[in-house]
Amino acid sequence: MPSDSTHAYDRILCVGDSLTQHGWDVTKHGWTAQLSQAYLRRLDVVNRGFSGFNSRWALSVLPRTLSKHSRLRLATILYGANDAQFSEYKCHVPLDEFKSNLKQLVELFCDPSSQLHVPNGRVLLITPPPVGDRLYKKCSDDEDKPVDRSRRTTEPYAIAVRQVGSELNLPVVDLWAAIDSKVQELQADSSRHWKYDGYEEYLWDGLHLNANGNDLLFSLVTNAVNTHFPELQPETMPFVIPGFRDFESKGELLQLLEAKSED
């Protein structure tokens, strides 16, 4: 059977830590799973989230995870949550190094000679979410694990992502600010009581996104794409393979495929 790579799907690459890896978890409305659904038959969404990883380790593994023929159309970068661990833990990366690592990751995608090159600089930076300290401590205690991070030590990493975006003229999806804003609205409602300050509405353990958190991040990412890369709005993109209503026979299908190859 003949093979024609002309009709291979271009890709969206999502890189990060567990906040990206868990993006495939449909039981929690995973944000990368929602992204995949939005681009079904148009682009493949590739999840390269590695739980526990930081920006330092990402630089070592990402070039090994995709072939040089990946044909990327968009990349999302979400690191900082593990980099912000307390300094005595192995995932910790000092803030200055984190910013340098983030810039090197961007260079991987923006350098035309890179196997991970994304044309036209279509890169979205995503800040880590805020840590819900009380909920995170409760879940850590339940699993007999030490509390290894906090809101106070994580916030500078979210700020650093914004700074790198500004310096490199890249759009930033500010997940930190979005969740904080939602939580402040919840806290302002005196008719409701929040056991964990309202963060339980968006984070299931004080760190990782629950269904509401994933819905929010998916919305933020799609809004950023629509604003900054409108040519990638899924509803404006044609199917890679024609729909079944567009042809009546195998011969017509092959003609459509041939015509598409010549575009």
TORTORVO-459149 format. One line per 8 residues: number of its first residue (from 1); for each residue x, y, z of N, C-alpha, C. Coordinates in steps of 0.2 Angstrom, whole numbers, plus 5000, padded with zeros to 4 digits. Layout:
<gubas>
NUM	X Y Z X Y Z X Y Z | ... .
</gubas>
This chain:
<gubas>
1	5004 4994 5000 5000 5000 5000 5004 5006 5000 | 5003 5011 4995 5008 5017 4995 5007 5021 5001 | 5012 5025 5003 5012 5029 5009 5014 5036 5006 | 5010 5041 5008 5012 5048 5006 5012 5052 5012 | 5018 5055 5014 5019 5059 5020 5016 5066 5019 | 5014 5067 5013 5010 5074 5012 5004 5075 5016 | 5001 5069 5018 4995 5070 5022 4996 5068 5029 | 5002 5068 5031 5004 5067 5038 5001 5074 5042 .
9	4999 5073 5048 4997 5079 5052 5002 5083 5055 | 5002 5089 5054 5006 5094 5058 5004 5094 5065 | 5009 5096 5069 5008 5095 5076 5008 5102 5081 | 5004 5101 5086 5005 5106 5092 5009 5102 5097 | 5014 5105 5100 5018 5101 5105 5017 5105 5112 | 5015 5101 5117 5014 5104 5123 5019 5101 5128 | 5024 5105 5130 5029 5103 5135 5029 5105 5142 | 5031 5101 5146 5030 5104 5153 5031 5098 5158 .
17	5029 5099 5164 5029 5094 5170 5022 5091 5171 | 5021 5089 5177 5014 5085 5178 5008 5089 5176 | 5009 5096 5176 5003 5100 5174 5001 5099 5167 | 5006 5097 5163 5005 5095 5156 5004 5088 5155 | 5008 5084 5158 5007 5077 5158 4999 5075 5160 | 4997 5078 5165 4990 5076 5167 4985 5079 5163 | 4987 5083 5158 4983 5086 5153 4979 5081 5149 | 4981 5075 5149 4978 5070 5145 4972 5066 5149 .
25	4972 5068 5156 4967 5065 5160 4960 5067 5159 | 4956 5063 5155 4949 5066 5153 4945 5066 5159 | 4946 5062 5165 4942 5062 5170 4942 5069 5174 | 4948 5072 5173 4948 5079 5175 4948 5084 5170 | 4945 5083 5164 4944 5087 5159 4951 5090 5156 | 4956 5085 5156 4963 5087 5154 4963 5093 5148 | 4967 5098 5150 4967 5103 5145 4970 5101 5138 | 4975 5097 5138 4978 5095 5131 4973 5090 5128 .
33	4969 5086 5132 4964 5082 5129 4959 5086 5125 | 4957 5092 5129 4952 5096 5126 4955 5100 5119 | 4962 5101 5120 4965 5104 5114 4965 5099 5108 | 4966 5093 5110 4966 5088 5104 4959 5087 5101 | 4954 5087 5105 4947 5087 5103 4946 5093 5098 | 4948 5099 5100 4947 5105 5096 4950 5105 5089 | 4956 5101 5089 4960 5101 5083 4959 5094 5079 | 4954 5090 5081 4953 5084 5078 4953 5084 5070 .
41	4957 5080 5067 4957 5080 5060 4961 5085 5057 | 4963 5090 5061 4967 5096 5058 4974 5096 5060 | 4975 5095 5067 4982 5095 5069 4983 5089 5075 | 4988 5086 5075 4989 5081 5081 4992 5085 5087 | 4989 5084 5093 4992 5087 5099 4996 5082 5102 | 5003 5084 5103 5008 5079 5106 5009 5082 5113 | 5008 5077 5118 5009 5079 5125 5016 5077 5127 | 5021 5081 5129 5027 5079 5131 5028 5082 5138 .
49	5023 5081 5143 5024 5083 5150 5027 5077 5154 | 5031 5079 5158 5035 5073 5162 5034 5075 5169 | 5030 5071 5173 5029 5073 5180 5036 5073 5184 | 5036 5078 5188 5042 5079 5192 5048 5083 5189 | 5047 5084 5182 5053 5087 5179 5053 5095 5180 | 5059 5098 5179 5060 5105 5179 5063 5107 5173 | 5064 5114 5172 5067 5117 5166 5074 5114 5164 | 5078 5113 5169 5084 5110 5168 5084 5103 5164 .
57	5080 5099 5167 5080 5092 5164 5077 5092 5157 | 5072 5097 5156 5068 5098 5150 5073 5099 5144 | 5078 5103 5146 5083 5105 5140 5087 5098 5138 | 5087 5093 5142 5091 5087 5141 5087 5082 5137 | 5080 5082 5138 5076 5077 5136 5072 5079 5129 | 5070 5085 5129 5065 5087 5124 5068 5086 5117 | 5074 5088 5115 5077 5086 5109 5077 5079 5107 | 5076 5075 5112 5076 5067 5110 5069 5065 5109 .
65	5064 5069 5110 5057 5066 5111 5053 5066 5104 | 5056 5070 5099 5053 5071 5093 5058 5070 5087 | 5055 5068 5082 5060 5067 5076 5061 5074 5073 | 5066 5075 5068 5067 5081 5065 5061 5083 5060 | 5057 5078 5059 5052 5079 5054 5045 5080 5057 | 5045 5083 5063 5039 5084 5067 5034 5089 5064 | 5036 5094 5060 5032 5099 5057 5027 5102 5062 | 5030 5106 5067 5027 5109 5072 5023 5115 5070 .
73	5017 5117 5072 5014 5123 5071 5013 5127 5077 | 5014 5124 5083 5013 5128 5089 5016 5124 5095 | 5019 5128 5099 5022 5125 5105 5019 5128 5111 | 5018 5125 5117 5016 5128 5123 5021 5125 5128 | 5024 5130 5132 5029 5128 5137 5026 5130 5144 | 5026 5125 5149 5023 5126 5155 5028 5123 5160 | 5032 5127 5163 5037 5125 5168 5037 5130 5174 | 5040 5128 5179 5041 5133 5185 5038 5130 5192 .
81	5033 5125 5191 5030 5123 5197 5035 5118 5201 | 5039 5114 5198 5044 5110 5201 5051 5114 5202 | 5052 5118 5198 5058 5123 5198 5058 5127 5205 | 5052 5128 5207 5050 5132 5213 5050 5128 5220 | 5052 5122 5219 5053 5118 5225 5058 5121 5230 | 5057 5120 5237 5062 5123 5241 5069 5120 5239 | 5074 5124 5241 5080 5123 5238 5084 5117 5240 | 5081 5114 5246 5084 5107 5248 5081 5101 5244 .
89	5077 5102 5240 5074 5097 5236 5077 5097 5229 | 5077 5091 5226 5081 5090 5220 5078 5093 5214 | 5072 5094 5214 5069 5098 5208 5070 5105 5207 | 5072 5108 5213 5073 5115 5213 5078 5118 5208 | 5077 5123 5205 5081 5127 5200 5081 5134 5202 | 5087 5137 5204 5087 5144 5205 5084 5148 5200 | 5081 5154 5202 5077 5158 5198 5080 5161 5192 | 5087 5163 5193 5090 5165 5187 5092 5160 5182 .
97	5093 5154 5184 5094 5148 5180 5087 5146 5176 | 5082 5147 5180 5076 5145 5177 5074 5150 5171 | 5075 5156 5172 5074 5161 5167 5079 5159 5161 | 5085 5158 5162 5089 5156 5157 5087 5150 5153 | 5085 5145 5157 5083 5138 5154 5076 5140 5150 | 5072 5144 5152 5066 5145 5148 5068 5149 5142 | 5072 5153 5142 5075 5156 5135 5078 5151 5131 | 5081 5146 5133 5084 5141 5129 5079 5137 5126 .
105	5074 5135 5130 5068 5131 5128 5065 5135 5122 | 5064 5141 5123 5061 5145 5117 5065 5145 5111 | 5072 5146 5112 5077 5145 5106 5076 5139 5103 | 5075 5133 5106 5074 5127 5103 5068 5127 5098 | 5063 5131 5099 5057 5131 5095 5058 5137 5090 | 5062 5142 5091 5062 5148 5087 5068 5148 5082 | 5073 5143 5083 5079 5143 5079 5077 5139 5073 | 5078 5142 5067 5076 5138 5061 5080 5132 5060 .
113	5086 5131 5063 5090 5125 5062 5089 5120 5067 | 5084 5121 5072 5082 5116 5077 5077 5111 5074 | 5078 5105 5076 5073 5100 5074 5066 5101 5077 | 5066 5105 5082 5059 5107 5085 5057 5114 5083 | 5060 5116 5077 5058 5123 5075 5050 5124 5074 | 5047 5129 5076 5040 5131 5075 5040 5137 5071 | 5038 5137 5065 5038 5143 5060 5034 5149 5063 | 5037 5155 5062 5033 5161 5064 5033 5162 5071 .
121	5037 5158 5075 5038 5160 5082 5032 5158 5086 | 5028 5153 5084 5021 5152 5087 5023 5148 5094 | 5024 5152 5099 5026 5149 5105 5022 5152 5111 | 5018 5148 5115 5015 5151 5121 5018 5149 5127 | 5020 5154 5131 5022 5153 5138 5017 5152 5143 | 5017 5148 5147 5011 5147 5152 5014 5148 5159 | 5012 5152 5163 5014 5152 5170 5012 5146 5174 | 5015 5144 5180 5013 5139 5184 5007 5142 5188 .
129	5002 5138 5190 4997 5141 5194 4999 5142 5201 | 4995 5146 5205 4997 5147 5212 4996 5141 5216 | 5000 5140 5222 4999 5135 5226 4994 5137 5231 | 4989 5132 5232 4985 5133 5238 4988 5130 5244 | 4991 5134 5248 4995 5131 5253 4992 5127 5258 | 4986 5129 5261 4982 5125 5265 4980 5118 5263 | 4978 5118 5256 4976 5112 5253 4982 5107 5252 | 4987 5110 5249 4993 5107 5248 4996 5103 5254 .
137	4996 5107 5260 4998 5104 5266 4994 5098 5268 | 4987 5099 5267 4983 5094 5269 4984 5087 5265 | 4985 5088 5259 4986 5082 5254 4993 5079 5256 | 4998 5083 5257 5004 5081 5258 5004 5077 5265 | 5001 5080 5270 5000 5076 5276 4997 5069 5276 | 4991 5069 5272 4988 5063 5270 4992 5058 5267 | 4997 5060 5263 5001 5055 5260 5008 5054 5264 | 5008 5057 5269 5014 5057 5273 5020 5059 5269 .
145	5019 5065 5266 5025 5068 5262 5026 5075 5265 | 5033 5077 5264 5034 5084 5266 5031 5089 5262 | 5030 5095 5265 5028 5101 5261 5034 5103 5258 | 5035 5103 5251 5041 5105 5248 5040 5111 5243 | 5035 5115 5244 5034 5121 5240 5029 5125 5243 | 5028 5131 5241 5023 5136 5244 5021 5141 5239 | 5016 5145 5240 5014 5150 5236 5019 5155 5236 | 5022 5157 5241 5027 5162 5242 5033 5161 5237 .
153	5036 5155 5238 5042 5153 5234 5040 5152 5226 | 5034 5150 5225 5032 5149 5218 5031 5155 5214 | 5028 5160 5217 5026 5166 5213 5031 5170 5209 | 5038 5170 5212 5043 5173 5208 5044 5169 5201 | 5043 5163 5201 5043 5159 5195 5038 5161 5190 | 5032 5162 5192 5027 5164 5188 5028 5171 5185 | 5031 5176 5189 5033 5182 5187 5039 5182 5182 | 5043 5177 5183 5049 5176 5178 5046 5174 5171 .
161	5041 5170 5171 5038 5168 5165 5035 5174 5161 | 5032 5178 5165 5030 5184 5162 5035 5189 5159 | 5041 5189 5163 5046 5193 5161 5050 5190 5155 | 5050 5184 5154 5053 5181 5148 5049 5182 5142 | 5042 5181 5143 5038 5183 5138 5039 5190 5135 | 5039 5195 5140 5040 5202 5138 5047 5203 5134 | 5052 5200 5137 5058 5201 5134 5059 5198 5127 | 5056 5192 5126 5056 5189 5120 5050 5190 5115 .
169	5046 5195 5117 5040 5197 5113 5035 5191 5112 | 5034 5186 5117 5030 5181 5116 5024 5181 5120 | 5018 5179 5118 5012 5179 5122 5013 5174 5128 | 5010 5177 5134 5010 5173 5140 5003 5171 5142 | 5002 5165 5143 4995 5163 5146 4996 5163 5154 | 4993 5168 5157 4994 5169 5164 4989 5165 5169 | 4991 5158 5169 4987 5154 5173 4987 5156 5181 | 4992 5159 5183 4993 5161 5190 4988 5166 5191 .
177	4988 5172 5187 4983 5177 5188 4976 5175 5187 | 4975 5171 5183 4968 5169 5181 4965 5165 5187 | 4969 5160 5190 4966 5157 5196 4965 5161 5202 | 4970 5165 5203 4970 5170 5208 4964 5175 5208 | 4963 5177 5202 4957 5181 5201 4950 5178 5203 | 4950 5171 5200 4944 5167 5202 4943 5166 5209 | 4949 5164 5212 4948 5163 5220 4946 5169 5224 | 4949 5175 5222 4947 5181 5225 4940 5182 5224 .
185	4937 5181 5219 4929 5182 5218 4926 5177 5222 | 4928 5171 5223 4925 5166 5228 4925 5168 5235 | 4931 5171 5237 4932 5173 5244 4928 5179 5245 | 4926 5183 5240 4922 5189 5241 4915 5188 5242 | 4913 5181 5241 4906 5179 5242 4905 5177 5249 | 4902 5181 5253 4901 5180 5260 4896 5174 5261 | 4892 5172 5256 4887 5167 5257 4890 5160 5257 | 4896 5159 5255 4900 5153 5254 4906 5153 5259 .
193	4907 5147 5261 4913 5145 5265 4918 5141 5262 | 4924 5142 5262 4929 5138 5258 4934 5136 5263 | 4934 5129 5264 4939 5126 5268 4946 5127 5267 | 4947 5128 5260 4954 5129 5258 4955 5135 5254 | 4952 5140 5256 4952 5147 5254 4950 5148 5247 | 4946 5143 5244 4943 5143 5237 4948 5140 5232 | 4954 5138 5234 4958 5135 5229 4956 5128 5227 | 4952 5125 5231 4949 5118 5230 4944 5118 5224 .
201	4942 5124 5221 4938 5125 5215 4942 5124 5209 | 4949 5124 5209 4953 5124 5203 4959 5119 5204 | 4961 5118 5210 4966 5113 5211 4964 5107 5216 | 4965 5101 5213 4963 5096 5217 4967 5094 5224 | 4973 5096 5223 4978 5095 5229 4982 5101 5231 | 4980 5107 5229 4983 5113 5230 4989 5114 5225 | 4990 5110 5220 4995 5111 5215 4993 5109 5208 | 4990 5103 5207 4987 5101 5201 4980 5103 5199 .
209	4979 5104 5193 4972 5106 5191 4967 5101 5191 | 4961 5103 5194 4955 5098 5194 4951 5100 5187 | 4945 5098 5187 4941 5099 5180 4940 5106 5179 | 4939 5110 5184 4938 5117 5183 4944 5121 5181 | 4950 5119 5184 4956 5121 5183 4958 5120 5175 | 4957 5114 5173 4959 5112 5166 4954 5116 5161 | 4948 5116 5163 4943 5120 5159 4946 5127 5158 | 4948 5130 5163 4951 5137 5163 4957 5138 5159 .
217	4962 5133 5160 4968 5133 5156 4966 5132 5149 | 4962 5128 5147 4960 5126 5140 4957 5133 5137 | 4953 5136 5141 4950 5142 5138 4955 5148 5137 | 4960 5148 5142 4965 5153 5141 4970 5152 5135 | 4971 5146 5134 4976 5144 5128 4972 5145 5122 | 4966 5143 5121 4962 5144 5115 4961 5152 5114 | 4960 5156 5119 4959 5163 5118 4966 5166 5116 | 4972 5163 5119 4978 5166 5116 4980 5164 5109 .
225	4978 5158 5107 4979 5156 5100 4975 5161 5096 | 4968 5162 5097 4964 5166 5093 4966 5173 5093 | 4969 5176 5098 4972 5183 5098 4978 5183 5094 | 4983 5179 5096 4990 5180 5093 4992 5176 5087 | 4988 5170 5086 4989 5166 5080 4983 5164 5077 | 4979 5169 5075 4972 5168 5072 4972 5163 5066 | 4978 5162 5063 4978 5157 5057 4977 5150 5060 | 4978 5149 5066 4977 5142 5069 4971 5141 5073 .
233	4966 5146 5072 4959 5144 5075 4957 5138 5071 | 4955 5133 5075 4953 5126 5072 4947 5127 5068 | 4942 5131 5069 4936 5131 5065 4938 5134 5058 | 4944 5137 5057 4945 5140 5051 4950 5135 5047 | 4952 5130 5050 4957 5125 5047 4953 5120 5043 | 4955 5118 5037 4952 5112 5034 4955 5106 5037 | 4951 5100 5036 4953 5094 5038 4959 5092 5033 | 4963 5088 5036 4969 5085 5032 4966 5080 5027 .
241	4962 5076 5029 4959 5071 5025 4951 5073 5024 | 4949 5073 5018 4942 5076 5016 4937 5072 5020 | 4932 5076 5022 4926 5072 5025 4922 5068 5020 | 4919 5063 5023 4916 5058 5018 4910 5061 5014 | 4907 5066 5016 4902 5070 5011 4905 5073 5005 | 4912 5074 5005 4915 5077 5000 4917 5073 4994 | 4915 5067 4994 4917 5062 4988 4912 5057 4988 | 4911 5053 4982 4906 5048 4981 4910 5041 4980 .
249	4916 5041 4979 4919 5035 4977 4927 5035 4979 | 4930 5030 4979 4937 5029 4980 4941 5034 4975 | 4939 5033 4969 4942 5037 4964 4942 5045 4965 | 4936 5047 4968 4935 5054 4969 4939 5056 4975 | 4940 5052 4980 4944 5053 4986 4951 5054 4984 | 4953 5049 4980 4960 5049 4978 4962 5056 4974 | 4957 5058 4970 4958 5064 4966 4959 5070 4971 | 4954 5070 4976 4955 5075 4981 4961 5075 4985 .
257	4964 5069 4986 4970 5069 4990 4976 5071 4985 | 4975 5070 4979 4981 5072 4974 4981 5079 4973 | 4975 5082 4973 4974 5089 4972 4977 5093 4979 | 4976 5090 4984 4978 5093 4991 4986 5092 4991 | 4989 5087 4988 4996 5086 4988 4999 5092 4983 | 4996 5094 4978 4998 5099 4974 4998 5106 4976 | 4994 5107 4982 4993 5114 4985 4999 5117 4987 .
</gubas>
